[in-house]
Amino acid sequence: MSKKNKKELKCKDVEDVIYTDAPKKILKRLECGNKRFMKDKLRNEKQGSVQRKKWNTTQEPFAIVLSCADSRVVPELVFDTGLGELFVVRVAGNIANTDSIASIEYAVAVLGCRLIVVLGHEGCGAVGAAMDGKDMGYNLNHLLVNILPAVKACGCDASKDNVIVENALHAANELTARSEIISGAVKDSGLKIHTGYYHLESGKVDFDKKSPCKKKKD
């Protein structure tokens, strides 16, 4: 098919996406919702009693978002979505650990989701703590160890924003490296995994930023 014959998706084409749609179409829906969020034009749809009744006994989210727990980063708002549309897993540093991976496996294997977005954000405190390297106590240290590969890849002198981007890429890679369910869905069911970088002031999400860091050899 030539480029001329390929139809470019527009926002009006993706407003009613469902979980069985092509990941490309679902990603476009997220991009369009994010544009509305940036312009303070949220539709605030699918959030009332009709939606609560519709999803009383089941759910069919069209995308999975692995996001940081930061109170300033709310995927349902960032992408202008309503009840039942996103399967959101939130953990400090948007890390791919056993618990977050297991939750995502459920959404992939049981709910049939075909799109995952690992959403990092500007000014991430968890990444900053990992870069500082201070003893934060047993529980936080256990979490921060998941961010250290990104710190190592970027080096001690890297900017925090660069490590944040690298950390999202690392988490995305971990999803397939540590999960047969997720890697199998990528191979056999067309599951797509993307990364995002959220800007706190503008509200913009940059999708699929490339690694700004050179991998350091051991």
Kinemage of the C-alpha trace (Angstrom):
@kinemage 1
@onewidth
@group {chain A} dominant
@subgroup {mainchain}
@vectorlist {calphas} color= white
{ca met a 1} P 0.000 0.000 0.000
{ca ser a 2} L 1.409 3.386 -0.964
{ca lys a 3} L 1.732 6.242 1.471
{ca lys a 4} L -0.925 8.142 -0.463
{ca asn a 5} L -3.445 5.385 0.170
{ca lys a 6} L -2.790 5.167 3.883
{ca lys a 7} L -5.433 7.018 5.857
{ca glu a 8} L -4.011 9.267 8.521
{ca leu a 9} L -5.958 8.866 11.746
{ca lys a 10} L -7.667 11.967 13.067
{ca cys a 11} L -9.070 12.576 16.527
{ca lys a 12} L -12.630 12.207 15.272
{ca asp a 13} L -11.755 8.680 14.107
{ca val a 14} L -10.643 7.399 17.507
{ca glu a 15} L -13.079 8.735 20.091
{ca asp a 16} L -14.930 5.437 20.485
{ca val a 17} L -11.988 3.048 20.590
{ca ile a 18} L -12.359 -0.292 22.331
{ca tyr a 19} L -9.805 -2.758 23.626
{ca thr a 20} L -9.914 -4.892 20.470
{ca asp a 21} L -8.926 -2.001 18.209
{ca ala a 22} L -5.459 -1.759 16.699
{ca pro a 23} L -2.863 -0.399 19.143
{ca lys a 24} L -2.065 2.398 16.673
{ca lys a 25} L -5.644 3.617 16.889
{ca ile a 26} L -5.667 3.409 20.675
{ca leu a 27} L -2.405 5.336 20.914
{ca lys a 28} L -3.907 8.051 18.715
{ca arg a 29} L -6.854 8.228 21.133
{ca leu a 30} L -4.435 8.853 24.011
{ca glu a 31} L -2.616 11.537 22.013
{ca cys a 32} L -5.889 13.306 21.244
{ca gly a 33} L -7.021 13.156 24.847
{ca asn a 34} L -3.695 14.595 25.936
{ca lys a 35} L -4.084 17.504 23.509
{ca arg a 36} L -7.459 18.336 25.078
{ca phe a 37} L -5.895 18.152 28.536
{ca met a 38} L -3.146 20.569 27.498
{ca lys a 39} L -5.704 23.054 26.179
{ca asp a 40} L -7.950 22.811 29.277
{ca lys a 41} L -10.691 21.314 27.119
{ca leu a 42} L -11.373 18.068 28.972
{ca arg a 43} L -14.684 16.556 28.000
{ca asn a 44} L -15.206 14.881 31.397
{ca glu a 45} L -17.254 12.196 29.688
{ca lys a 46} L -18.030 8.677 30.822
{ca gln a 47} L -17.662 9.488 34.504
{ca gly a 48} L -21.244 9.410 35.791
{ca ser a 49} L -23.961 6.963 36.755
{ca val a 50} L -24.423 5.605 33.226
{ca gln a 51} L -20.794 4.554 33.110
{ca arg a 52} L -20.907 3.131 36.645
{ca lys a 53} L -23.895 0.995 35.678
{ca lys a 54} L -22.261 -0.120 32.431
{ca trp a 55} L -19.169 -1.423 34.194
{ca asn a 56} L -20.912 -2.771 37.267
{ca thr a 57} L -19.928 -6.386 36.605
{ca thr a 58} L -17.088 -6.246 34.102
{ca gln a 59} L -14.416 -4.013 32.572
{ca glu a 60} L -12.886 -3.532 29.115
{ca pro a 61} L -10.111 -0.923 29.380
{ca phe a 62} L -8.533 -0.082 26.032
{ca ala a 63} L -5.053 0.674 27.385
{ca ile a 64} L -2.734 -0.073 30.283
{ca val a 65} L -0.697 2.722 31.850
{ca leu a 66} L 2.216 2.009 34.171
{ca ser a 67} L 2.596 5.361 35.891
{ca cys a 68} L 4.389 6.961 38.800
{ca ala a 69} L 2.408 7.430 42.014
{ca asp a 70} L 3.145 11.181 41.967
{ca ser a 71} L -0.018 13.138 42.810
{ca arg a 72} L 0.614 15.529 39.906
{ca val a 73} L 0.459 12.775 37.304
{ca val a 74} L -3.055 11.376 36.851
{ca pro a 75} L -3.329 9.293 33.664
{ca glu a 76} L -7.125 9.391 33.574
{ca leu a 77} L -6.955 13.198 33.377
{ca val a 78} L -3.804 13.446 31.275
{ca phe a 79} L -5.486 11.375 28.551
{ca asp a 80} L -9.051 12.663 29.123
{ca thr a 81} L -10.605 9.296 29.858
{ca gly a 82} L -13.529 8.075 31.917
{ca leu a 83} L -14.453 5.111 34.072
{ca gly a 84} L -13.426 1.748 32.679
{ca glu a 85} L -11.201 3.107 29.898
{ca leu a 86} L -7.710 2.823 31.378
{ca phe a 87} L -6.137 0.068 33.469
{ca val a 88} L -3.728 2.139 35.557
{ca val a 89} L -0.910 0.692 37.647
{ca arg a 90} L 0.743 3.335 39.817
{ca val a 91} L 3.979 2.921 41.726
{ca ala a 92} L 6.748 5.375 42.606
{ca gly a 93} L 9.205 5.618 39.719
{ca asn a 94} L 6.844 3.722 37.356
{ca ile a 95} L 8.990 0.653 37.967
{ca ala a 96} L 8.380 -2.808 36.551
{ca asn a 97} L 8.639 -4.974 39.661
{ca thr a 98} L 6.904 -8.234 40.506
{ca asp a 99} L 3.689 -6.593 41.678
{ca ser a 100} L 3.302 -4.105 38.839
{ca ile a 101} L 4.182 -6.744 36.242
{ca ala a 102} L 1.633 -9.145 37.724
{ca ser a 103} L -1.072 -6.481 37.553
{ca ile a 104} L -0.248 -5.775 33.922
{ca glu a 105} L -0.230 -9.502 33.150
{ca tyr a 106} L -3.813 -9.643 34.400
{ca ala a 107} L -4.868 -6.829 32.094
{ca val a 108} L -3.161 -8.499 29.140
{ca ala a 109} L -4.143 -12.118 29.743
{ca val a 110} L -7.617 -11.687 31.222
{ca leu a 111} L -8.862 -8.333 29.928
{ca gly a 112} L -7.245 -8.549 26.505
{ca cys a 113} L -5.527 -5.151 26.490
{ca arg a 114} L -3.251 -4.611 23.473
{ca leu a 115} L -1.478 -1.368 24.398
{ca ile a 116} L 0.811 -0.529 27.322
{ca val a 117} L 2.249 2.907 28.051
{ca val a 118} L 5.033 3.276 30.609
{ca leu a 119} L 4.623 6.887 31.717
{ca gly a 120} L 7.552 8.689 33.299
{ca his a 121} L 7.385 12.343 34.254
{ca glu a 122} L 9.424 15.467 34.708
{ca gly a 123} L 10.883 15.943 38.177
{ca cys a 124} L 10.347 12.350 39.337
{ca gly a 125} L 11.332 12.164 43.007
{ca ala a 126} L 11.965 8.434 42.950
{ca val a 127} L 14.508 8.822 40.163
{ca gly a 128} L 16.113 11.677 42.056
{ca ala a 129} L 16.385 9.523 45.175
{ca ala a 130} L 17.974 6.702 43.192
{ca met a 131} L 20.513 9.122 41.775
{ca asp a 132} L 21.352 10.486 45.235
{ca gly a 133} L 22.171 6.982 46.429
{ca lys a 134} L 21.308 7.655 50.061
{ca asp a 135} L 19.991 5.037 52.466
{ca met a 136} L 16.220 5.498 52.459
{ca gly a 137} L 15.365 2.526 54.639
{ca tyr a 138} L 14.483 -1.044 53.741
{ca asn a 139} L 11.274 -0.486 51.781
{ca leu a 140} L 12.349 2.509 49.717
{ca asn a 141} L 15.753 0.991 49.039
{ca his a 142} L 13.990 -2.127 47.767
{ca leu a 143} L 11.977 0.030 45.336
{ca leu a 144} L 14.844 2.247 44.213
{ca val a 145} L 17.035 -0.684 43.202
{ca asn a 146} L 14.727 -1.052 40.197
{ca ile a 147} L 15.783 2.416 38.982
{ca leu a 148} L 19.520 1.895 39.393
{ca pro a 149} L 19.997 0.288 35.930
{ca ala a 150} L 18.841 3.564 34.366
{ca val a 151} L 21.175 5.545 36.628
{ca lys a 152} L 24.062 3.283 35.651
{ca ala a 153} L 23.227 3.496 31.952
{ca cys a 154} L 23.272 7.299 32.034
{ca gly a 155} L 26.186 7.811 34.413
{ca cys a 156} L 26.589 9.844 37.580
{ca asp a 157} L 26.786 13.188 35.773
{ca ala a 158} L 23.581 12.767 33.762
{ca ser a 159} L 20.645 15.104 34.174
{ca lys a 160} L 17.667 13.778 36.091
{ca asp a 161} L 15.419 14.219 33.061
{ca asn a 162} L 17.681 11.962 31.000
{ca val a 163} L 17.578 9.278 33.670
{ca ile a 164} L 13.784 9.591 33.834
{ca val a 165} L 13.533 8.871 30.109
{ca glu a 166} L 15.981 5.982 30.419
{ca asn a 167} L 14.084 4.592 33.403
{ca ala a 168} L 10.829 4.422 31.437
{ca leu a 169} L 12.631 2.608 28.619
{ca his a 170} L 14.173 0.198 31.128
{ca ala a 171} L 10.784 -0.537 32.683
{ca ala a 172} L 9.271 -1.160 29.245
{ca asn a 173} L 12.050 -3.642 28.467
{ca glu a 174} L 11.580 -5.342 31.834
{ca leu a 175} L 7.935 -6.038 31.048
{ca thr a 176} L 8.861 -8.400 28.247
{ca ala a 177} L 12.112 -9.657 29.781
{ca arg a 178} L 10.444 -10.736 33.023
{ca ser a 179} L 7.016 -11.841 31.806
{ca glu a 180} L 6.232 -14.705 29.473
{ca ile a 181} L 2.635 -13.532 29.354
{ca ile a 182} L 3.555 -10.051 28.142
{ca ser a 183} L 6.321 -11.153 25.784
{ca gly a 184} L 4.024 -13.821 24.375
{ca ala a 185} L 1.289 -11.264 23.743
{ca val a 186} L 3.787 -9.004 21.966
{ca lys a 187} L 4.791 -11.894 19.739
{ca asp a 188} L 1.441 -13.548 19.141
{ca ser a 189} L -1.317 -11.011 19.817
{ca gly a 190} L 0.077 -7.731 18.553
{ca leu a 191} L 0.502 -6.135 21.980
{ca lys a 192} L 2.451 -2.881 21.719
{ca ile a 193} L 4.492 -1.195 24.442
{ca his a 194} L 5.245 2.522 24.326
{ca thr a 195} L 6.880 4.977 26.689
{ca gly a 196} L 5.803 8.482 27.579
{ca tyr a 197} L 7.374 11.509 29.231
{ca tyr a 198} L 4.945 13.864 30.980
{ca his a 199} L 5.766 17.567 31.308
{ca leu a 200} L 4.400 18.918 34.577
{ca glu a 201} L 3.622 22.491 33.526
{ca ser a 202} L 2.428 22.070 29.956
{ca gly a 203} L 0.745 18.721 30.541
{ca lys a 204} L 2.203 17.387 27.303
{ca val a 205} L 3.158 13.739 26.925
{ca asp a 206} L 6.034 12.982 24.576
{ca phe a 207} L 5.704 9.422 23.353
{ca asp a 208} L 8.607 7.096 22.606
{ca lys a 209} L 11.539 9.382 23.343
{ca lys a 210} L 14.795 7.685 22.431
{ca ser a 211} L 17.421 6.891 25.018
{ca pro a 212} L 19.505 9.980 25.793
{ca cys a 213} L 22.161 7.886 27.503
{ca lys a 214} L 24.927 5.713 26.202
{ca lys a 215} L 24.949 2.294 27.809
{ca lys a 216} L 27.986 1.808 29.942
{ca lys a 217} L 29.742 -1.520 29.792
{ca asp a 218} L 30.559 -3.343 32.984
